Structure formats: structure tokens, C-alpha cells
Amino acid sequence: MADISSGKPSLSNINHFSDDLLVEIFIRLPFRSIAGCKCTSKRWLDLISSPIFIQQFITRQNNLFNAFLIFLTPHELMLGFITPDDDPPLIPDLGLSPDILVKGNVCGCSNGLLLCCNTRYTTGNGYSIYNPLTKQCTQIAPSPANQIGNLYAVGFVCDPFFGLSREVVAAAAESLVQVQRDRSFRVVIIRSFIRRSFEFEVSVFESETGTWEQTVVTCPDGFAFAPHWLLSVEYEGFLYFMGRTSIFVFDPYSKESDVLDYPDDADSMNIMSFGFLGTCCGRLRIADIGLNYLTVWELIENDYWDLVHTTNLSTKLPDKFCNNYYKRVAGFHPYDGDIVYLHSYADGVFVANLGTDEFEAIPGYEKSDISPFQLVFPL
């Protein structure tokens, strides 16, 4: 706004701020607000698009919350993390096409490769493998077992050293170029069902042959999918699918399977609807959230869950969030066993440090959904 008395522009006009001052303002904004600022003027667009600003923004977000949030689609967030050895933090660049980000989904991540889908991933077709390092995209042939109108659970595992001798693996580990060879991977789809089944078919795409293989698995105690969890979690080469009363475990290389029970003191209906299954500090963890409580268990043995955290949320978080029936656990920090992320569509994202009992809101991410899996950079 101009100063009429002096005839000179007012210093209170943000357009007269220096670039350094504007950057200090911008890096404190949430990602969605920054995206809007890019449309304001060419100067702002140039500032926000510069590699230096991107690195400053990622560094600040990572320092504040030990994580950063990426928009996979205009309404879907994904938690991302930078490895603690990166100083300065590497700038994450998925390099995905606009079609994937707007029309499709990123529905899996394993050892540096992403599983993408050009439609809704639950349709059981349209999958591709994307390598962010080489920017190469490999289309996956449709599964002959896929049937239109069905919903499918999806899993993805990449084993860069599958079929290699110990000597070759040891040599490859010392060379980034060799590690980035054509990686062996598996894409798994299973027709989803909510009634308990004791036998069902699993379709596995094998990268070595470029074909789908069908195998029938049996579950003596039965299994039924959780309708809210149709993406699996990878842990030590196995895929873990959340179910209504248990977890289906599948090895896509050996085709062996098992069923893992939920923790004894967990409410299976609640944990499969609002809980979270993921990895933290190299271990498999599961969390449950209720009206006023948050509980975290860690898998110690094949069938034993050890209680590692339990806390009362009513004294830590706003009543509005605690009373929200649809709040849920959004993720674990991969390197800090005390940090858990919470989310609700209405209230956004919160980070909870269960070691220090500190809870903090991450502003600017309300009215967004959040992906059930996480990325760790560098890929």
C-alpha cells in the first residue's frame, strides 16, 4: 500500500521485502500454502522453485517434525523421512508424472523402487514399477486372474540381491552402480474378501519371467481382509496384510504363508480400522488408538507382541481431536521409537513423542487423507 503523504511505496508491502526475508517467511508455511504462493507472482514462483529454497524448506520441516509430508494426489498425503546420516538432507524428488500424481496412486515402496498404478490400486491392474534414480518406468502386464468389479489387496517386494551368491552381494554392496542393477521384485494381488476364508488364490508377478503366477494358500484358522487396509506392509521380505481379526503374512518368493494374531489385549475391530502396522527401528510394530488412549506393541517373536508404549491422550491433545471417532494412527518414525504420527481428516496431522510426552500439531494439512505407508529417502 502506497504512503500518500510521502508519495513513496510503503515498506509494509510484502512485495518490497527482500528475497532473504521472503524465504524466511515461506519456509515457515505448510506445503499446501507454499504451492498457492507460487501462483501469486513470477518472483515468488522463482524463489519457491529454486533448489536452495527446496532444501531449506525440507531441512526446516525435518528439524521441526522429524518428517516431511508429500502430496501424492491433491488430497492424499504421504509421510516421508530422511536418513539421519544425510547432512545436509537430500532433496526428495520422486519425479513422478502428473498423470500418476493426479489420476493414480503410489501404492508400494521397497529397496528404492516404487509400485505405481494409473488407476485406483484396488482394481488389480494398471501397475508399473518406477525407479526414481534412473527415472525408468516398467509397465506390469495385466494379471489373467484379475476380474473387473472386484477389489484387490496389493503387495510389493524388491530384493536387489535375489539369486546372487554371497561373494557377488558383498562386491555389489561396495558399488552403487552394481547395486542399481535390474532388481528382482514381486507384485502381489489378492482378491479382497471380508468373510472368513480358509483357502484363497494369490497372484504373484515375477520380474525375472515377466509373468504372473497363481498359487493357492490355506489358512487353518481362516482369514478375512480389513476393508480399510488393502495395501500391505513389507518387513524382512515378507508382506503383512491387515485383516479383521488377524494379519496375513506372505512370502512372495517362496509362496509360504502364515497368520499372525493381533496383540492379546487389543480390540481387533478398532485396531484394524484406526490402528497402524509398520516398521520402526528395524522392528515390526502395531498401534491402536481409542477415545483417549494410544497403545504401541512390537513384534518380539513370530507370535508375541511386546507392549512398548501406552498413553492417555485426553491430557495431551485437544478435546476436539480426542472426541473424533475417526482419528487414527498415521505412522511410526523409522529411526525414533518414541515418535508416532496421528491423523484425522478434520484436524490434520499431529506428532507425538511418547518418550517426552510432547504432542504437537503440524499445521496446514487439514482436509487431507493420508497414505498407509511411508517413504524413507534416499531410496
C-alpha positions as CSV (number, residue, x, y, z in Angstrom):
1,M,0.0,0.0,0.0
2,A,1.4,3.4,-1.0
3,D,2.2,6.1,1.6
4,I,0.1,9.0,0.2
5,S,1.8,11.7,2.3
6,S,5.3,10.9,1.0
7,G,4.4,9.5,-2.4
8,K,6.7,6.6,-1.8
9,P,5.8,2.9,-1.6
10,S,5.2,1.6,2.0
11,L,7.8,-0.8,3.4
12,S,4.9,-2.7,4.9
13,N,4.0,-4.0,1.4
14,I,5.3,-7.6,1.2
15,N,6.3,-7.1,-2.4
16,H,9.1,-4.8,-1.2
17,F,10.6,-7.4,1.2
18,S,14.0,-8.7,0.3
19,D,14.4,-12.2,-1.1
20,D,16.0,-13.4,2.1
21,L,13.1,-12.1,4.2
22,L,10.5,-13.7,1.9
23,V,12.4,-17.0,2.1
24,E,12.3,-16.9,5.9
25,I,8.5,-16.4,5.7
26,F,7.9,-19.1,3.1
27,I,9.9,-21.9,4.8
28,R,7.6,-21.5,7.9
29,L,4.4,-22.2,5.8
30,P,2.9,-25.6,5.2
31,F,3.4,-27.2,1.8
32,R,-0.1,-26.5,0.5
33,S,0.2,-22.8,1.3
34,I,3.6,-22.6,-0.4
35,A,2.0,-24.2,-3.5
36,G,-0.6,-21.4,-3.5
37,C,2.1,-18.8,-3.2
38,K,3.8,-20.0,-6.4
39,C,0.8,-18.7,-8.3
40,T,1.0,-15.2,-6.9
41,S,3.8,-13.7,-8.9
42,K,6.8,-14.7,-11.1
43,R,9.2,-13.6,-8.4
44,W,7.6,-15.8,-5.8
45,L,7.5,-18.7,-8.2
46,D,11.2,-18.3,-8.9
47,L,12.1,-18.1,-5.2
48,I,10.0,-21.1,-4.2
49,S,11.1,-23.3,-7.2
50,S,14.8,-22.8,-6.6
51,P,16.8,-25.8,-5.4
52,I,18.2,-23.8,-2.5
53,F,14.7,-22.9,-1.2
54,I,13.5,-26.5,-1.5
55,Q,16.5,-27.8,0.5
56,Q,15.9,-25.1,3.2
57,F,12.2,-26.0,3.4
58,I,12.9,-29.7,3.7
59,T,15.6,-29.2,6.3
60,R,13.4,-27.0,8.4
61,Q,10.4,-29.4,8.2
62,N,12.6,-32.3,9.0
63,N,14.2,-30.5,12.0
64,L,10.8,-29.4,13.4
65,F,8.9,-32.7,13.0
66,N,11.5,-35.4,12.1
67,A,9.4,-35.9,8.9
68,F,8.1,-34.2,5.8
69,L,4.7,-34.6,4.1
70,I,4.3,-35.2,0.3
71,F,1.1,-34.8,-1.6
72,L,0.6,-37.9,-3.7
73,T,-2.6,-36.6,-5.0
74,P,-4.4,-33.2,-4.4
75,H,-6.0,-34.8,-1.3
76,E,-3.7,-37.6,-0.2
77,L,-0.6,-37.2,1.9
78,M,2.4,-39.5,2.4
79,L,4.8,-39.4,5.3
80,G,8.5,-39.2,4.2
81,F,11.7,-39.4,6.2
82,I,15.3,-38.5,5.5
83,T,18.0,-40.9,6.7
84,P,19.8,-39.5,9.8
85,D,23.2,-39.7,8.1
86,D,22.3,-37.2,5.4
87,D,23.9,-33.8,6.2
88,P,22.6,-31.7,4.6
89,P,19.4,-33.6,4.0
90,L,19.0,-34.8,0.4
91,I,16.1,-33.3,-1.5
92,P,13.5,-35.9,-2.2
93,D,12.5,-35.9,-5.9
94,L,10.1,-38.7,-6.9
95,G,10.0,-37.4,-10.5
96,L,6.6,-38.9,-11.0
97,S,4.5,-37.9,-14.0
98,P,1.5,-35.6,-13.4
99,D,-0.8,-38.5,-14.5
100,I,0.4,-40.7,-11.6
101,L,0.0,-37.9,-9.1
102,V,-3.4,-36.8,-10.2
103,K,-5.1,-39.9,-11.6
104,G,-3.3,-42.7,-9.9
105,N,-1.5,-43.9,-6.8
106,V,1.8,-44.7,-5.4
107,C,0.9,-48.0,-3.7
108,G,4.2,-49.6,-2.7
109,C,7.9,-48.9,-1.9
110,S,10.7,-51.4,-1.5
111,N,14.5,-51.1,-1.7
112,G,14.5,-48.0,-3.9
113,L,11.6,-48.9,-6.3
114,L,8.1,-47.6,-6.3
115,L,5.0,-49.5,-7.3
116,C,2.6,-47.1,-9.0
117,C,-0.9,-47.5,-10.5
118,N,-2.6,-45.4,-13.2
119,T,-6.0,-46.1,-11.7
120,R,-7.2,-47.0,-8.2
121,Y,-4.8,-49.6,-7.0
122,T,-7.6,-51.8,-5.7
123,T,-8.8,-52.6,-9.3
124,G,-6.0,-55.2,-9.7
125,N,-4.5,-53.7,-12.9
126,G,-2.6,-50.7,-14.4
127,Y,0.6,-51.3,-12.3
128,S,4.1,-50.1,-13.1
129,I,7.5,-50.1,-11.4
130,Y,9.2,-46.7,-11.2
131,N,12.9,-46.2,-10.3
132,P,13.4,-42.6,-9.0
133,L,17.2,-42.9,-9.5
134,T,17.1,-43.8,-13.2
135,K,13.7,-42.3,-13.9
136,Q,12.7,-45.5,-15.7
137,C,9.2,-46.9,-15.6
138,T,8.3,-50.5,-16.3
139,Q,4.7,-51.5,-17.1
140,I,3.4,-54.6,-15.5
141,A,1.2,-56.9,-17.7
142,P,-2.4,-57.3,-16.5
143,S,-3.0,-60.4,-14.4
144,P,-5.0,-63.1,-16.1
145,A,-6.7,-63.7,-12.8
146,N,-8.0,-60.1,-12.5
147,Q,-11.7,-59.8,-12.7
148,I,-13.5,-56.5,-13.3
149,G,-15.6,-55.3,-10.4
150,N,-13.6,-56.9,-7.7
151,L,-11.4,-55.2,-5.1
152,Y,-7.8,-56.3,-4.6
153,A,-5.3,-56.1,-1.8
154,V,-1.8,-55.2,-3.1
155,G,1.8,-56.0,-2.0
156,F,5.2,-55.2,-3.4
157,V,8.7,-56.5,-2.5
158,C,12.0,-55.8,-4.2
159,D,15.1,-57.9,-3.5
160,P,18.1,-56.4,-5.3
161,F,20.3,-59.5,-4.4
162,F,17.8,-62.3,-5.1
163,G,19.6,-65.3,-6.7
164,L,23.1,-63.8,-6.2
165,S,25.9,-65.5,-4.4
166,R,27.3,-64.1,-1.2
167,E,30.5,-63.0,-3.0
168,V,28.6,-61.1,-5.6
169,V,26.4,-59.4,-2.9
170,A,29.4,-58.4,-0.9
171,A,31.1,-56.9,-4.0
172,A,27.8,-55.1,-5.1
173,A,27.4,-53.6,-1.6
174,E,30.6,-51.6,-2.3
175,S,29.4,-50.2,-5.6
176,L,26.3,-48.0,-6.0
177,V,26.3,-48.8,-9.7
178,Q,26.2,-52.5,-9.2
179,V,23.5,-52.2,-6.5
180,Q,21.3,-50.4,-9.0
181,R,21.3,-53.4,-11.3
182,D,18.0,-54.8,-12.6
183,R,16.4,-55.6,-9.3
184,S,14.3,-58.7,-8.6
185,F,10.8,-57.7,-7.5
186,R,7.4,-59.2,-6.9
187,V,3.9,-57.6,-7.2
188,V,1.2,-59.5,-5.3
189,I,-2.6,-59.1,-5.7
190,I,-5.3,-60.9,-3.8
191,R,-9.0,-60.5,-4.4
192,S,-10.3,-58.9,-1.2
193,F,-12.9,-60.7,0.9
194,I,-14.5,-59.8,4.2
195,R,-15.9,-63.2,5.1
196,R,-13.5,-65.6,6.7
197,S,-11.9,-67.9,4.2
198,F,-9.7,-70.9,4.8
199,E,-8.3,-71.1,1.2
200,F,-7.8,-68.5,-1.4
201,E,-5.7,-67.6,-4.5
202,V,-2.8,-65.3,-4.6
203,S,-1.4,-63.8,-7.9
204,V,2.3,-63.0,-8.0
205,F,4.1,-61.1,-10.8
206,E,7.8,-62.3,-11.1
207,S,10.2,-59.8,-12.6
208,E,12.6,-62.5,-13.8
209,T,10.0,-64.1,-16.1
210,G,7.7,-61.1,-16.6
211,T,4.7,-63.3,-15.9
212,W,2.0,-63.8,-13.3
213,E,1.9,-67.0,-11.3
214,Q,-1.1,-68.2,-9.3
215,T,-0.8,-70.0,-6.0
216,V,-3.5,-71.3,-3.6
217,V,-2.8,-70.7,0.1
218,T,-4.5,-72.3,3.1
219,C,-5.2,-70.7,6.5
220,P,-6.3,-73.3,9.0
221,D,-7.7,-70.7,11.3
222,G,-9.2,-68.7,8.5
223,F,-8.6,-65.1,7.4
224,A,-10.7,-62.1,6.3
225,F,-9.4,-58.7,4.9
226,A,-9.8,-55.5,6.8
227,P,-11.7,-53.3,4.3
228,H,-9.7,-50.2,5.2
229,W,-6.3,-51.9,4.7
230,L,-5.8,-53.1,1.1
231,L,-2.1,-52.1,1.0
232,S,0.4,-54.4,2.7
233,V,3.5,-53.7,4.8
234,E,6.8,-55.2,3.9
235,Y,9.1,-56.4,6.6
236,E,12.2,-58.5,6.1
237,G,11.0,-59.6,2.7
238,F,7.5,-60.7,3.9
239,L,4.2,-58.9,3.2
240,Y,1.8,-58.3,6.0
241,F,-1.9,-57.7,5.2
242,M,-4.2,-56.4,7.9
243,G,-7.3,-58.5,8.5
244,R,-10.4,-58.3,10.5
245,T,-9.1,-60.4,13.4
246,S,-5.5,-61.2,12.3
247,I,-2.7,-60.4,9.9
248,F,-1.9,-62.5,6.8
249,V,1.8,-63.0,6.2
250,F,3.0,-64.0,2.8
251,D,6.5,-64.6,1.3
252,P,6.2,-63.8,-2.4
253,Y,9.4,-65.6,-3.3
254,S,8.8,-69.0,-1.5
255,K,5.0,-68.6,-1.7
256,E,4.8,-69.7,2.0
257,S,2.2,-68.0,4.2
258,D,1.1,-67.7,7.8
259,V,-1.4,-65.9,10.0
260,L,-0.3,-63.6,12.8
261,D,-2.7,-62.8,15.7
262,Y,-3.2,-59.2,16.9
263,P,-1.9,-58.5,20.5
264,D,-4.0,-60.3,23.1
265,D,-5.2,-57.1,24.8
266,A,-6.1,-55.2,21.5
267,D,-9.6,-54.6,20.2
268,S,-9.3,-56.3,16.8
269,M,-12.2,-54.2,15.3
270,N,-10.7,-51.0,16.4
271,I,-7.1,-51.8,15.6
272,M,-7.9,-52.8,12.0
273,S,-10.0,-49.7,11.5
274,F,-7.9,-47.0,13.1
275,G,-4.6,-48.5,14.1
276,F,-1.3,-48.7,12.1
277,L,1.0,-51.6,11.1
278,G,4.5,-50.6,10.1
279,T,8.2,-50.7,10.9
280,C,10.3,-48.7,13.4
281,C,14.0,-49.1,14.3
282,G,14.1,-52.3,12.2
283,R,11.2,-54.0,14.0
284,L,7.6,-54.6,13.1
285,R,5.2,-52.5,15.2
286,I,1.4,-52.1,15.5
287,A,-0.5,-49.3,17.2
288,D,-4.1,-48.8,18.4
289,I,-5.9,-45.6,19.2
290,G,-9.2,-45.2,21.1
291,L,-11.1,-42.3,22.5
292,N,-8.4,-41.3,25.0
293,Y,-5.6,-43.8,24.6
294,L,-2.8,-44.7,22.3
295,T,-1.0,-48.1,22.6
296,V,2.0,-49.4,20.7
297,W,3.3,-53.0,20.5
298,E,6.4,-54.5,19.0
299,L,6.8,-58.0,17.5
300,I,9.4,-59.8,19.5
301,E,8.9,-63.3,18.2
302,N,6.7,-64.8,15.5
303,D,3.6,-64.8,17.7
304,Y,4.4,-62.5,20.6
305,W,3.7,-58.7,20.8
306,D,5.5,-56.8,23.5
307,L,3.8,-53.6,24.8
308,V,6.3,-50.7,24.4
309,H,4.0,-47.6,24.8
310,T,0.7,-46.7,26.3
311,T,-0.5,-43.2,27.0
312,N,-3.6,-41.2,27.9
313,L,-4.4,-38.7,25.1
314,S,-7.0,-36.7,27.0
315,T,-4.4,-34.6,28.8
316,K,-2.2,-34.1,25.7
317,L,-4.4,-33.3,22.8
318,P,-7.4,-31.0,22.1
319,D,-10.8,-32.4,23.2
320,K,-12.0,-32.0,19.6
321,F,-9.3,-34.4,18.3
322,C,-9.8,-36.9,21.2
323,N,-13.6,-37.0,20.7
324,N,-13.2,-37.5,17.0
325,Y,-14.3,-41.1,16.3
326,Y,-12.4,-41.2,13.0
327,K,-8.9,-40.3,14.3
328,R,-6.2,-42.8,13.6
329,V,-2.6,-43.6,13.8
330,A,-0.8,-42.3,10.7
331,G,2.7,-43.8,11.1
332,F,5.9,-44.5,13.0
333,H,9.2,-42.8,12.8
334,P,11.6,-45.3,11.2
335,Y,14.6,-44.2,13.5
336,D,13.0,-42.9,16.7
337,G,10.9,-45.5,18.6
338,D,9.2,-42.8,20.7
339,I,7.7,-40.8,17.8
340,V,4.2,-41.7,16.5
341,Y,2.1,-39.7,14.0
342,L,-1.6,-39.2,14.5
343,H,-4.2,-38.0,11.9
344,S,-7.8,-37.1,11.3
345,Y,-9.3,-35.7,8.2
346,A,-10.9,-32.8,10.1
347,D,-8.0,-31.9,12.3
348,G,-4.9,-32.7,10.3
349,V,-1.6,-34.3,11.5
350,F,-0.1,-34.5,15.0
351,V,3.3,-35.7,16.0
352,A,3.5,-37.4,19.4
353,N,6.8,-38.1,21.3
354,L,5.8,-40.8,23.7
355,G,9.2,-40.6,25.4
356,T,8.9,-37.0,26.4
357,D,5.1,-36.8,26.4
358,E,5.2,-33.9,24.0
359,F,2.4,-33.6,21.4
360,E,2.4,-31.0,18.6
361,A,0.2,-30.2,15.6
362,I,1.7,-30.0,12.1
363,P,-0.4,-27.1,10.7
364,G,-1.7,-26.8,7.1
365,Y,-2.8,-30.4,6.4
366,E,-6.4,-30.4,7.4
367,K,-9.0,-31.9,5.0
368,S,-6.5,-34.4,3.6
369,D,-6.3,-38.1,3.7
370,I,-3.0,-39.9,4.5
371,S,-1.4,-42.9,2.8
372,P,-1.0,-46.1,5.0
373,F,2.7,-46.5,4.1
374,Q,5.8,-44.3,4.3
375,L,8.9,-43.5,2.3
376,V,12.4,-43.2,3.5
377,F,15.0,-41.2,1.5
378,P,17.4,-41.7,-0.1
379,L,15.7,-44.5,-2.0
